[in-house]
Amino acid sequence: MGIFGRRETKASRVGRLMSVEALGRPVWTPRDYASLAQEGFARNPVVFRSVRMIAEAAASAPWLLYEGEKEIERHPLLALLQRPNPAQSGVSLMETVYGHLMVAGNAYLEVVALDGEPRELFALRPDRMKVVAGADGWPQAFEYSVAGRVVRFAQDGAVPPILHLSLFHPLNDHYGFAPIEAAQTSLDIHNASGAWSKALLDNAARPSGALVYTGEGHLNDEQFERLKAELEDGYTGARNAGRPLLLEGGLDWKTMAMSPRDMDFIEAKNQAAREIALAFGVPPMLLGIPGDNTYANYREANRAFWRQTVLPLVNRTVQAMGNWLGAAYEPGLRLAFDPDGVEALAVERDALWDRVAAADFLTRDEKRAAVGYGVGDGGRQEGGGDAVPD
């Protein structure tokens, strides 16, 4: 009860203002997902490889289930995550989810329940989903549109049917901000560089120029059209690369375009590629991009990729899915991921174990706890010395 005898409920005081202009109506995402996917993922090799690297790495992180501090090896929730639906494995489903996050900034999971227990999970395309905000400003439903049909998912029940994962967006209350959006300028530069190179090859790998008639009078229309046709048929295209230009009397060739060196073309393309990789959090060394290789070796760059990009993404996803699905089972369940199962972090793990093993002032159980394992069957070795963590 409130101080004046009125019943109070927990709610954001400003939440209802977030939907005052769209109460009960769909809120469309403000950007064109199809263009981002087409121009970025489908046409740009740096974006494609960055998205694939993050999605594949994050989906490969092994998941664990705990009840309090005790690890559970067999449980219906683990079985669901292992085989979420008849068409996909758990790894395949999570690759799709992480890919949607990288390209759209949003990902949506649908749960199909039977008798209140989750049985199947499906990833839904973010460009087909829209948020329906409620009076409190939070989503009260989601609408999924395809082929002119709309399916509405009301967010009620112990386990809401839709889980919306999103990346931080400073200017939007409901939708996330994709890394590819932050790299749009660099993406355009990189794509334009590729188109320029292709056009240059199609034009015999030579910059454009002009034929100047220095003879008396002017070319008549018939002479002009004949000369134009001869140039297009005989001196353009990759098959005509290096073919000498035969000029009749009074014709002179004048180069008009700047050379690639004048434009610093290659460096501009590499800089754009580095900025795209920066937006995604992928070290350029891992993508084969020259320059800015600040890591001592490939292994160090890979560890930085996992620590700074992959593991934070996995951690927030695991927590969100645990909070979402855990309500359907017994209380106290907690989803987590196992960093010890990541091969890229094996060097760090070995170094930690060596340091802990050398700490003679710790008991065996304290050493196990220090490296993330539970208490064992004793705190000391038989000889009275401290034990090395199993």
PEDA-V343578 format. One record per residue. N is the residue number from 0. SS is DSSP state (A for helix, B for strand, O for the rest). OMEGA is omega in whole degrees, 0 to 359 (none if undefined). NEAR is the number of other ideal C-beta (glycine too) atoms within 12 Angstrom. Layout:
n=N ss=SS omega=OMEGA near=NEAR
n=N ss=SS omega=OMEGA near=NEAR
//
This chain:
n=0 ss=O omega=178 near=8
n=1 ss=O omega=184 near=8
n=2 ss=O omega=178 near=7
n=3 ss=O omega=176 near=7
n=4 ss=O omega=179 near=7
n=5 ss=O omega=179 near=8
n=6 ss=O omega=181 near=9
n=7 ss=O omega=175 near=11
n=8 ss=O omega=180 near=11
n=9 ss=O omega=179 near=8
n=10 ss=O omega=177 near=13
n=11 ss=O omega=181 near=16
n=12 ss=O omega=181 near=12
n=13 ss=O omega=184 near=13
n=14 ss=A omega=183 near=21
n=15 ss=A omega=179 near=20
n=16 ss=A omega=182 near=16
n=17 ss=A omega=183 near=23
n=18 ss=A omega=185 near=26
n=19 ss=O omega=180 near=17
n=20 ss=O omega=183 near=13
n=21 ss=O omega=184 near=23
n=22 ss=O omega=177 near=18
n=23 ss=O omega=181 near=21
n=24 ss=O omega=179 near=18
n=25 ss=B omega=176 near=25
n=26 ss=B omega=184 near=28
n=27 ss=O omega=173 near=22
n=28 ss=O omega=190 near=31
n=29 ss=O omega=184 near=21
n=30 ss=O omega=183 near=26
n=31 ss=O omega=181 near=19
n=32 ss=A omega=182 near=31
n=33 ss=A omega=179 near=18
n=34 ss=A omega=178 near=22
n=35 ss=A omega=181 near=34
n=36 ss=A omega=183 near=28
n=37 ss=A omega=183 near=19
n=38 ss=A omega=182 near=27
n=39 ss=A omega=187 near=39
n=40 ss=A omega=187 near=33
n=41 ss=O omega=186 near=18
n=42 ss=O omega=185 near=22
n=43 ss=O omega=184 near=37
n=44 ss=A omega=180 near=25
n=45 ss=A omega=178 near=40
n=46 ss=A omega=181 near=42
n=47 ss=A omega=183 near=28
n=48 ss=A omega=179 near=26
n=49 ss=A omega=180 near=45
n=50 ss=A omega=181 near=40
n=51 ss=A omega=180 near=25
n=52 ss=A omega=181 near=34
n=53 ss=A omega=182 near=46
n=54 ss=A omega=181 near=36
n=55 ss=A omega=180 near=23
n=56 ss=A omega=182 near=37
n=57 ss=A omega=181 near=40
n=58 ss=A omega=181 near=33
n=59 ss=A omega=180 near=28
n=60 ss=O omega=182 near=36
n=61 ss=O omega=180 near=25
n=62 ss=B omega=178 near=36
n=63 ss=B omega=178 near=30
n=64 ss=B omega=181 near=33
n=65 ss=B omega=167 near=25
n=66 ss=B omega=192 near=23
n=67 ss=O omega=177 near=13
n=68 ss=O omega=183 near=16
n=69 ss=B omega=178 near=16
n=70 ss=B omega=179 near=22
n=71 ss=B omega=184 near=24
n=72 ss=O omega=180 near=13
n=73 ss=O omega=181 near=11
n=74 ss=O omega=178 near=27
n=75 ss=A omega=179 near=22
n=76 ss=A omega=177 near=37
n=77 ss=A omega=178 near=27
n=78 ss=A omega=178 near=22
n=79 ss=A omega=179 near=35
n=80 ss=A omega=178 near=38
n=81 ss=A omega=179 near=22
n=82 ss=O omega=187 near=20
n=83 ss=O omega=179 near=33
n=84 ss=B omega=185 near=23
n=85 ss=O omega=186 near=13
n=86 ss=O omega=186 near=13
n=87 ss=B omega=168 near=23
n=88 ss=O omega=179 near=19
n=89 ss=A omega=179 near=27
n=90 ss=A omega=180 near=23
n=91 ss=A omega=179 near=25
n=92 ss=A omega=183 near=34
n=93 ss=A omega=173 near=38
n=94 ss=A omega=178 near=28
n=95 ss=A omega=181 near=35
n=96 ss=A omega=181 near=43
n=97 ss=A omega=176 near=42
n=98 ss=A omega=177 near=39
n=99 ss=A omega=179 near=39
n=100 ss=A omega=183 near=41
n=101 ss=A omega=184 near=48
n=102 ss=A omega=185 near=44
n=103 ss=A omega=186 near=43
n=104 ss=O omega=180 near=36
n=105 ss=B omega=174 near=43
n=106 ss=B omega=184 near=42
n=107 ss=B omega=176 near=41
n=108 ss=B omega=176 near=41
n=109 ss=B omega=175 near=32
n=110 ss=B omega=175 near=35
n=111 ss=B omega=184 near=23
n=112 ss=B omega=175 near=23
n=113 ss=B omega=184 near=13
n=114 ss=O omega=177 near=9
n=115 ss=O omega=181 near=14
n=116 ss=B omega=179 near=22
n=117 ss=B omega=181 near=35
n=118 ss=B omega=182 near=23
n=119 ss=B omega=177 near=25
n=120 ss=B omega=179 near=39
n=121 ss=B omega=174 near=29
n=122 ss=B omega=182 near=38
n=123 ss=B omega=182 near=33
n=124 ss=O omega=184 near=26
n=125 ss=A omega=181 near=40
n=126 ss=A omega=179 near=28
n=127 ss=A omega=185 near=27
n=128 ss=B omega=174 near=39
n=129 ss=B omega=184 near=33
n=130 ss=B omega=172 near=37
n=131 ss=B omega=184 near=30
n=132 ss=B omega=178 near=32
n=133 ss=O omega=183 near=27
n=134 ss=O omega=180 near=20
n=135 ss=O omega=178 near=23
n=136 ss=O omega=180 near=26
n=137 ss=O omega=181 near=24
n=138 ss=B omega=175 near=37
n=139 ss=B omega=178 near=29
n=140 ss=B omega=173 near=27
n=141 ss=B omega=178 near=36
n=142 ss=B omega=181 near=28
n=143 ss=B omega=186 near=28
n=144 ss=B omega=175 near=20
n=145 ss=B omega=178 near=13
n=146 ss=O omega=178 near=8
n=147 ss=O omega=179 near=7
n=148 ss=B omega=182 near=10
n=149 ss=B omega=175 near=17
n=150 ss=B omega=181 near=22
n=151 ss=B omega=178 near=22
n=152 ss=B omega=176 near=31
n=153 ss=B omega=184 near=17
n=154 ss=O omega=178 near=27
n=155 ss=O omega=183 near=15
n=156 ss=O omega=180 near=17
n=157 ss=O omega=176 near=19
n=158 ss=O omega=178 near=31
n=159 ss=O omega=186 near=28
n=160 ss=O omega=184 near=31
n=161 ss=B omega=169 near=36
n=162 ss=B omega=179 near=34
n=163 ss=B omega=175 near=39
n=164 ss=B omega=182 near=37
n=165 ss=B omega=174 near=29
n=166 ss=O omega=185 near=33
n=167 ss=O omega=176 near=20
n=168 ss=O omega=184 near=21
n=169 ss=O omega=187 near=11
n=170 ss=O omega=182 near=13
n=171 ss=O omega=182 near=23
n=172 ss=O omega=190 near=28
n=173 ss=O omega=187 near=32
n=174 ss=O omega=181 near=36
n=175 ss=O omega=182 near=33
n=176 ss=O omega=184 near=28
n=177 ss=O omega=176 near=43
n=178 ss=A omega=182 near=38
n=179 ss=A omega=178 near=45
n=180 ss=A omega=179 near=35
n=181 ss=A omega=183 near=26
n=182 ss=O omega=185 near=36
n=183 ss=A omega=180 near=26
n=184 ss=A omega=178 near=17
n=185 ss=A omega=178 near=33
n=186 ss=A omega=179 near=40
n=187 ss=A omega=180 near=25
n=188 ss=A omega=182 near=27
n=189 ss=A omega=178 near=39
n=190 ss=A omega=179 near=29
n=191 ss=A omega=178 near=22
n=192 ss=A omega=177 near=30
n=193 ss=A omega=178 near=24
n=194 ss=A omega=179 near=18
n=195 ss=A omega=179 near=25
n=196 ss=A omega=179 near=21
n=197 ss=A omega=179 near=15
n=198 ss=A omega=179 near=20
n=199 ss=A omega=178 near=24
n=200 ss=A omega=178 near=18
n=201 ss=A omega=182 near=20
n=202 ss=O omega=177 near=24
n=203 ss=O omega=177 near=24
n=204 ss=O omega=179 near=22
n=205 ss=O omega=175 near=26
n=206 ss=O omega=181 near=22
n=207 ss=O omega=179 near=22
n=208 ss=B omega=183 near=20
n=209 ss=B omega=171 near=16
n=210 ss=B omega=182 near=26
n=211 ss=B omega=178 near=16
n=212 ss=B omega=183 near=21
n=213 ss=O omega=180 near=16
n=214 ss=O omega=180 near=15
n=215 ss=O omega=177 near=8
n=216 ss=O omega=183 near=9
n=217 ss=O omega=174 near=11
n=218 ss=O omega=176 near=20
n=219 ss=O omega=185 near=11
n=220 ss=A omega=181 near=10
n=221 ss=A omega=178 near=10
n=222 ss=A omega=180 near=19
n=223 ss=A omega=181 near=16
n=224 ss=A omega=179 near=13
n=225 ss=A omega=180 near=16
n=226 ss=A omega=179 near=26
n=227 ss=A omega=180 near=18
n=228 ss=A omega=179 near=14
n=229 ss=A omega=178 near=21
n=230 ss=A omega=182 near=26
n=231 ss=A omega=184 near=16
n=232 ss=A omega=189 near=14
n=233 ss=A omega=187 near=18
n=234 ss=O omega=175 near=28
n=235 ss=O omega=181 near=24
n=236 ss=O omega=184 near=20
n=237 ss=A omega=182 near=18
n=238 ss=A omega=180 near=15
n=239 ss=A omega=182 near=21
n=240 ss=O omega=177 near=16
n=241 ss=O omega=181 near=12
n=242 ss=O omega=181 near=19
n=243 ss=O omega=180 near=12
n=244 ss=O omega=179 near=22
n=245 ss=O omega=184 near=14
n=246 ss=O omega=175 near=19
n=247 ss=O omega=181 near=16
n=248 ss=O omega=179 near=10
n=249 ss=O omega=180 near=16
n=250 ss=B omega=179 near=22
n=251 ss=B omega=181 near=16
n=252 ss=B omega=179 near=20
n=253 ss=B omega=177 near=16
n=254 ss=B omega=184 near=16
n=255 ss=O omega=186 near=13
n=256 ss=O omega=174 near=18
n=257 ss=O omega=179 near=14
n=258 ss=O omega=176 near=17
n=259 ss=A omega=178 near=19
n=260 ss=A omega=178 near=11
n=261 ss=A omega=182 near=12
n=262 ss=A omega=186 near=19
n=263 ss=O omega=192 near=15
n=264 ss=A omega=185 near=24
n=265 ss=A omega=181 near=21
n=266 ss=A omega=177 near=19
n=267 ss=A omega=179 near=25
n=268 ss=A omega=179 near=32
n=269 ss=A omega=179 near=26
n=270 ss=A omega=177 near=25
n=271 ss=A omega=178 near=34
n=272 ss=A omega=179 near=36
n=273 ss=A omega=179 near=32
n=274 ss=A omega=176 near=31
n=275 ss=A omega=178 near=42
n=276 ss=A omega=178 near=42
n=277 ss=A omega=180 near=25
n=278 ss=A omega=180 near=34
n=279 ss=A omega=182 near=47
n=280 ss=O omega=179 near=32
n=281 ss=O omega=178 near=39
n=282 ss=O omega=182 near=35
n=283 ss=A omega=180 near=32
n=284 ss=A omega=182 near=25
n=285 ss=A omega=180 near=34
n=286 ss=A omega=181 near=35
n=287 ss=O omega=180 near=21
n=288 ss=O omega=181 near=31
n=289 ss=O omega=178 near=16
n=290 ss=O omega=177 near=21
n=291 ss=O omega=177 near=20
n=292 ss=O omega=186 near=21
n=293 ss=O omega=180 near=14
n=294 ss=O omega=184 near=18
n=295 ss=O omega=181 near=13
n=296 ss=O omega=182 near=15
n=297 ss=A omega=182 near=18
n=298 ss=A omega=179 near=20
n=299 ss=A omega=178 near=21
n=300 ss=A omega=180 near=29
n=301 ss=A omega=177 near=29
n=302 ss=A omega=178 near=30
n=303 ss=A omega=178 near=27
n=304 ss=A omega=179 near=34
n=305 ss=A omega=185 near=37
n=306 ss=A omega=189 near=24
n=307 ss=A omega=185 near=19
n=308 ss=A omega=189 near=34
n=309 ss=A omega=186 near=38
n=310 ss=A omega=175 near=30
n=311 ss=A omega=178 near=23
n=312 ss=A omega=179 near=36
n=313 ss=A omega=183 near=36
n=314 ss=A omega=181 near=23
n=315 ss=A omega=179 near=25
n=316 ss=A omega=179 near=37
n=317 ss=A omega=179 near=35
n=318 ss=A omega=181 near=21
n=319 ss=A omega=181 near=24
n=320 ss=A omega=177 near=39
n=321 ss=A omega=178 near=30
n=322 ss=A omega=183 near=19
n=323 ss=A omega=186 near=34
n=324 ss=A omega=184 near=37
n=325 ss=A omega=181 near=31
n=326 ss=A omega=181 near=23
n=327 ss=A omega=183 near=30
n=328 ss=O omega=182 near=27
n=329 ss=O omega=181 near=16
n=330 ss=O omega=177 near=11
n=331 ss=O omega=179 near=16
n=332 ss=B omega=181 near=27
n=333 ss=B omega=175 near=27
n=334 ss=B omega=177 near=34
n=335 ss=B omega=175 near=29
n=336 ss=B omega=185 near=35
n=337 ss=O omega=178 near=24
n=338 ss=A omega=178 near=29
n=339 ss=A omega=179 near=22
n=340 ss=A omega=180 near=20
n=341 ss=O omega=184 near=25
n=342 ss=A omega=182 near=20
n=343 ss=A omega=182 near=28
n=344 ss=A omega=183 near=27
n=345 ss=A omega=180 near=18
n=346 ss=A omega=178 near=19
n=347 ss=A omega=180 near=24
n=348 ss=A omega=180 near=23
n=349 ss=A omega=179 near=15
n=350 ss=A omega=178 near=15
n=351 ss=A omega=180 near=22
n=352 ss=A omega=179 near=23
n=353 ss=A omega=180 near=16
n=354 ss=A omega=181 near=18
n=355 ss=A omega=180 near=29
n=356 ss=A omega=181 near=23
n=357 ss=O omega=181 near=16
n=358 ss=O omega=185 near=21
n=359 ss=O omega=182 near=18
n=360 ss=O omega=180 near=11
n=361 ss=O omega=173 near=23
n=362 ss=O omega=180 near=24
n=363 ss=A omega=180 near=31
n=364 ss=A omega=177 near=23
n=365 ss=A omega=177 near=23
n=366 ss=A omega=177 near=32
n=367 ss=A omega=179 near=26
n=368 ss=A omega=182 near=18
n=369 ss=A omega=180 near=24
n=370 ss=O omega=172 near=28
n=371 ss=O omega=178 near=23
n=372 ss=O omega=180 near=25
n=373 ss=O omega=180 near=19
n=374 ss=O omega=182 near=19
n=375 ss=O omega=184 near=20
n=376 ss=O omega=178 near=12
n=377 ss=O omega=184 near=15
n=378 ss=O omega=183 near=19
n=379 ss=O omega=172 near=19
n=380 ss=O omega=183 near=19
n=381 ss=O omega=182 near=10
n=382 ss=O omega=179 near=8
n=383 ss=O omega=179 near=12
n=384 ss=O omega=179 near=17
n=385 ss=O omega=184 near=25
n=386 ss=O omega=175 near=27
n=387 ss=O omega=179 near=25
n=388 ss=O omega=178 near=30
n=389 ss=O omega=none near=19
//
